[in-house]
Amino acid sequence: MLSQQIKRQLSQIDRDLLQIADLVDTIIAADQKLRAKADILVSIPGIAKVTACAILTDMPW
């Protein structure tokens, strides 16, 4: 019973994370300046989308 609850919670967390990732993509795509910054960041070797988004949250506007 406990393991089933944990599996359901983990499934919900996975769905939530996918929804958040989609929202982040939508926000970046909708803002030309933000999209340009993200494009520059992901062009750097070793920087992928998740890292670029994390960096963008800390960058000054």
JOMOQUI-V365762 format. One record per residue. N is the residue number from 0. PSI is psi as a letter, one per 40 degrees, with the letter a starting at -180 (* if undefined). NEAR is the number of other ideal C-beta (glycine too) atoms within 12 Angstrom. D_CENTER is the distance of its C-alpha to the mean C-alpha in Angstrom with 2 decimals. Layout:
# JOMOQUI-V365762
n & psi & near & d_center
N & PSI & NEAR & D_CENTER
N & PSI & NEAR & D_CENTER
This chain:
# JOMOQUI-V365762
n & psi & near & d_center
0 & d & 7 & 32.34
1 & d & 8 & 30.03
2 & d & 9 & 28.25
3 & d & 10 & 27.72
4 & d & 11 & 26.22
5 & d & 12 & 23.82
6 & d & 13 & 22.84
7 & d & 14 & 22.31
8 & d & 14 & 20.17
9 & d & 14 & 17.99
10 & d & 14 & 17.77
11 & d & 14 & 16.77
12 & d & 14 & 14.01
13 & d & 14 & 12.73
14 & d & 14 & 13.07
15 & d & 14 & 11.36
16 & d & 15 & 8.16
17 & d & 14 & 8.46
18 & d & 14 & 9.32
19 & d & 16 & 6.53
20 & d & 17 & 4.14
21 & d & 14 & 7.41
22 & d & 15 & 7.95
23 & d & 24 & 5.42
24 & d & 20 & 7.00
25 & d & 14 & 10.18
26 & d & 18 & 10.30
27 & d & 25 & 9.95
28 & d & 16 & 12.39
29 & e & 13 & 14.69
30 & h & 17 & 15.29
31 & d & 11 & 17.35
32 & d & 15 & 17.30
33 & d & 24 & 13.59
34 & d & 21 & 13.31
35 & d & 16 & 16.16
36 & d & 24 & 14.72
37 & d & 31 & 11.53
38 & d & 19 & 14.14
39 & d & 16 & 16.27
40 & d & 26 & 13.85
41 & e & 21 & 12.93
42 & e & 14 & 16.71
43 & h & 14 & 17.42
44 & h & 8 & 18.30
45 & e & 10 & 16.18
46 & h & 19 & 13.03
47 & a & 15 & 10.34
48 & d & 19 & 7.09
49 & d & 18 & 5.23
50 & d & 17 & 8.44
51 & d & 27 & 8.76
52 & d & 25 & 6.06
53 & d & 15 & 7.85
54 & d & 21 & 11.01
55 & d & 27 & 10.69
56 & d & 18 & 10.58
57 & e & 12 & 13.80
58 & i & 15 & 15.50
59 & i & 7 & 18.50
60 & * & 9 & 18.83
